[in-house]
Amino acid sequence: MARMGRKELRISLREPAEAVPEVLAEYDLKLADEGQTLIYGYDTTAQSTGITRLLQRLAEAGLQLADIETRQSSLEEIFVGLVADEDHKAEGAQA
């Protein structure tokens, strides 16, 4: 059920990055679109999402933003994930 509060912040960069800067390691960012996009997963039910601090750190790292968007998992994606987790747990119990 924790997945229901998850969202993704997709940060489009003005210039592609070759790698996620080390100063941003604590955010577990994923690099996508040939380095043009950083993806940050966060919990909307948490006391703090960390977005404000992340944006400050991006500026400190010298990365310029072109656009920002958020994406929330659909109910179908959540259901498929839950079913996959249950299948994985069942397989582990049989081993």
PAPAKOL-490793 format. One record per residue: residue in three letters; z, y, x of N, C-alpha, C, O in turn. Coordinates in steps of 0.001 Angstrom, whole numbers. Layout:
REM PAPAKOL-490793
   res      n_up   n_north    n_east     ca_up   ca_north   ca_east      c_up   c_north    c_east      o_up   o_north    o_east
   Ala         Z         Y         X         Z          Y         X         Z         Y         X         Z         Y         X
...
This chain:
REM PAPAKOL-490793
   res      n_up   n_north    n_east     ca_up   ca_north   ca_east      c_up   c_north    c_east      o_up   o_north    o_east
   Met         0     -1194       805         0          0         0         0      1266       853      -330      2348       367
   Ala       371      1127      2126       396       2286      3002      -990      2886      3171     -1122      4077      3452
   Arg     -2021      2072      3001     -3384       2567      3140     -3732      3624      2102     -4611      4453      2334
   Met     -3059      3605       970     -3400       4531      -100     -3137      5979       301     -3732      6888      -277
   Gly     -2270      6213      1268     -1986       7557      1724     -2736      7933      2985     -2449      8966      3590
   Arg     -3690      7112      3393     -4425       7373      4635     -5667      8210      4375     -6364      8038      3375
   Lys     -5916      9108      5294     -7135       9910      5273     -7683      9998      6688     -6992      9697      7661
   Glu     -8921     10409      6780     -9545      10671      8069     -9935     12135      8138    -10486     12691      7188
   Leu     -9648     12741      9255    -10125      14083      9549    -11280     13907     10517    -11098     13393     11621
   Arg    -12467     14331     10108    -13658      14218     10955    -13965     15606     11513    -14240     16544     10766
   Ile    -13912     15715     12826    -14077      16989     13510    -15407     16966     14248    -15575     16231     15221
   Ser    -16351     17775     13777    -17652      17894     14445    -17536     18921     15554    -17043     20029     15341
   Leu    -17991     18547     16732    -17907      19427     17897    -19220     20174     18114    -20293     19674     17777
   Arg    -19123     21373     18679    -20335      22144     18991    -21146     21459     20089    -22377     21459     20059
   Glu    -20449     20885     21042    -21079      20160     22149    -20494     18752     22185    -19286     18589     22017
   Pro    -21325     17728     22401    -20780      16365     22446    -19793     16176     23599    -19927     16786     24659
   Ala    -18814     15327     23368    -17830      14978     24398    -18161     13586     24931    -18578     12707     24176
   Glu    -17974     13394     26228    -18227      12083     26828    -17056     11136     26557    -17235      9922     26464
   Ala    -15876     11701     26433    -14671      10915     26184    -13639     11823     25523    -13760     13047     25549
   Val    -12624     11201     24930    -11523      11964     24357    -10670     12469     25519    -10216     11669     26336
   Pro    -10445     13782     25608     -9619      14309     26703     -8231     13668     26729     -7644     13401     25681
   Glu     -7720     13427     27914     -6424      12774     28105     -5295     13511     27385     -4349     12879     26916
   Val     -5383     14833     27292     -4324      15608     26633     -4250     15331     25130     -3291     15731     24470
   Leu     -5260     14647     24592     -5293      14316     23168     -4996     12845     22910     -5150     12375     21783
   Ala     -4573     12115     23933     -4363      10668     23823     -3356     10300     22732     -3513      9269     22078
   Glu     -2342     11109     22527     -1296      10787     21549     -1817     10741     20115     -1133     10216     19236
   Tyr     -3007     11275     19859     -3554      11328     18508     -4421     10125     18157     -4861     10004     17014
   Asp     -4673      9244     19102     -5479       8039     18873     -6815      8392     18213     -7214      7779     17223
   Leu     -7494      9384     18777     -8776       9833     18244     -9877      8841     18580     -9856      8200     19630
   Lys    -10837      8725     17673    -12024       7905     17904    -13192      8853     18103    -13305      9866     17413
   Leu    -14050      8523     19038    -15246       9305     19302    -16414      8642     18579    -16606      7433     18710
   Ala    -17194      9403     17821    -18310       8858     17048    -19530      9758     17181    -19472     10830     17783
   Asp    -20619      9303     16611    -21867      10092     16568    -22279     10587     17953    -22581     11764     18152
   Glu    -22280      9653     18903    -22686       9956     20285    -21879     11107     20883    -22420     11950     21600
   Gly    -20583     11132     20582    -19689      12137     21146    -19627     13438     20379    -18926     14368     20780
   Gln    -20350     13510     19287    -20410      14748     18510    -19241     14886     17529    -18957     15985     17053
   Thr    -18558     13764     17224    -17504      13766     16212    -16241     13085     16723    -16298     12021     17339
   Leu    -15106     13713     16458    -13802      13099     16701    -13230     12715     15346    -13326     13483     14389
   Ile    -12635     11528     15261    -12053      11059     14001    -10560     10840     14209    -10139     10131     15123
   Tyr     -9775     11464     13342     -8324      11372     13395     -7819     10786     12084     -8025     11377     11024
   Gly     -7166      9637     12142     -6585       9029     10963     -5148      9487     10791     -4386      9521     11758
   Tyr     -4769      9839      9567     -3411      10312      9334     -2903      9875      7968     -3678      9506      7085
   Asp     -1607      9925      7817      -932       9501      6598      -563     10730      5781       218     11568      6230
   Thr     -1117     10835      4598      -859      12009      3757       548     12015      3183      1017     13047      2703
   Thr      1228     10872      3227      2590      10816      2694      3641     11116      3760      4827     11220      3445
   Ala      3225     11255      5002      4164      11545      6081      4671     12980      5967      4029     13836      5357
   Gln      5821     13221      6557      6396      14563      6522      5465     15563      7210      5353     16711      6782
   Ser      4806     15122      8269      3872      15971      9000      2623     15159      9333      2725     14022      9794
   Thr      1451     15737      9102       199      15031      9404      -220     15209     10856      -993     14408     11381
   Gly       286     16256     11512       -79      16521     12893     -1382     17294     13054     -1825     17536     14176
   Ile     -1996     17679     11945     -3308      18335     12010     -3235     19702     12685     -4072     20019     13530
   Thr     -2263     20497     12328     -2154      21841     12923     -2024     21747     14436     -2709     22459     15170
   Arg     -1148     20873     14896      -945      20709     16339     -2196     20143     17010     -2540     20547     18121
   Leu     -2879     19207     16339     -4115      18646     16881     -5152     19743     17078     -5795     19807     18125
   Leu     -5319     20600     16089     -6307      21680     16205     -5954     22636     17348     -6840     23126     18048
   Gln     -4668     22897     17532     -4243      23736     18660     -4588     23051     19984     -5080     23691     20913
   Arg     -4325     21751     20060     -4611      20996     21288     -6106     20934     21581     -6512     20982     22742
   Leu     -6924     20827     20541     -8374      20829     20730     -8818     22129     21386     -9633     22123     22308
   Ala     -8276     23242     20905     -8609      24549     21482     -8144     24615     22931     -8871     25096     23800
   Glu     -6926     24127     23192     -6395      24128     24562     -7251     23267     25495     -7371     23560     26685
   Ala     -7843     22203     24944     -8683      21312     25746    -10085     21891     25947    -10900     21314     26666
   Gly    -10364     23044     25305    -11658      23696     25478    -12756     23154     24578    -13933     23448     24788
   Leu    -12381     22365     23573    -13377      21830     22649    -13591     22817     21513    -12634     23282     20894
   Gln    -14849     23133     21243    -15173      24064     20164    -15623     23288     18940    -16431     22364     19037
   Leu    -15093     23672     17792    -15387      22981     16547    -16611     23568     15862    -16824     24780     15866
   Ala    -17413     22682     15273    -18551      23119     14469    -18224     22985     12989    -18644     23808     12175
   Asp    -17459     21925     12640    -17130      21676     11243    -15950     20709     11170    -15681     19966     12114
   Ile    -15264     20731     10051    -14152      19813      9801    -14298     19302      8370    -14578     20072      7451
   Glu    -14106     18001      8194    -14102      17431      6849    -13060     16323      6775    -12696     15732      7791
   Thr    -12589     16051      5582    -11651      14939      5399    -12314     13884      4534    -13196     14167      3723
   Arg    -11859     12662      4736    -12378      11533      3972    -11211     10635      3612    -10378     10319      4462
   Gln    -11150     10225      2362    -10105       9312      1916    -10758      8003      1510    -11829      7995       903
   Ser    -10112      6899      1847    -10642       5590      1486    -10767      5473       -24     -9908      5937      -774
   Ser    -11862      4840      -459    -12029       4586     -1883    -11128      3418     -2284    -10658      2668     -1429
   Leu    -10896      3272     -3556    -10090       2157     -4038    -10721       824     -3648    -10012      -136     -3347
   Glu    -12045       763     -3652    -12733       -468     -3252    -12440      -804     -1794    -12157     -1956     -1467
   Glu    -12507       198      -913    -12223        -28       506    -10777      -479       709    -10506     -1349      1537
   Ile     -9863       104       -37     -8454       -288        55     -8288     -1737      -384     -7614     -2519       286
   Phe     -8905     -2097     -1515     -8816      -3460     -2034     -9395     -4459     -1042     -8771     -5483      -763
   Val    -10574     -4178      -509    -11200      -5082       461    -10302     -5242      1680    -10160     -6350      2195
   Gly     -9699     -4168      2146     -8783      -4233      3283     -7556     -5073      2990     -7116     -5851      3836
   Leu     -6999     -4922      1790     -5833      -5720      1403     -6171     -7202      1326     -5394     -8043      1778
   Val     -7327     -7524       757     -7754      -8920       652     -7990     -9495      2044     -7605    -10632      2315
   Ala     -8618     -8724      2927     -8862      -9191      4294     -7549     -9438      5021     -7425    -10419      5753
   Asp     -6571     -8563      4830     -5250      -8751      5450     -4595    -10031      4957     -4031    -10786      5750
   Glu     -4666    -10283      3645     -4069     -11493      3078     -4760    -12739      3612     -4101    -13734      3911
   Asp     -6097    -12691      3734     -6842     -13827      4292     -6436    -14074      5734     -6271    -15220      6153
   His     -6275    -12999      6490     -5898     -13119      7899     -4499    -13718      8025     -4261    -14572      8879
   Lys     -3578    -13272      7174     -2206     -13814      7203     -2198    -15294      6830     -1466    -16086      7425
   Ala     -3014    -15664      5842     -3081     -17065      5416     -3632    -17943      6537     -3144    -19053      6748
   Glu     -4639    -17458      7256     -5214     -18208      8369     -4187    -18386      9471     -4102    -19457     10072
   Gly     -3407    -17355      9742     -2379     -17412     10777     -1266    -18398     10427      -710    -19050     11310
   Ala      -944    -18504      9148       104     -19417      8693      -342    -20865      8798       482    -21760      8990
   Gln     -1646    -21099      8673     -2179     -22460      8742     -2287    -22956     10166     -2298    -24165     10397
   Ala     -2367    -22051     11127     -2572     -22430     12533     -1340    -23007     13164     -1361    -23370     14341
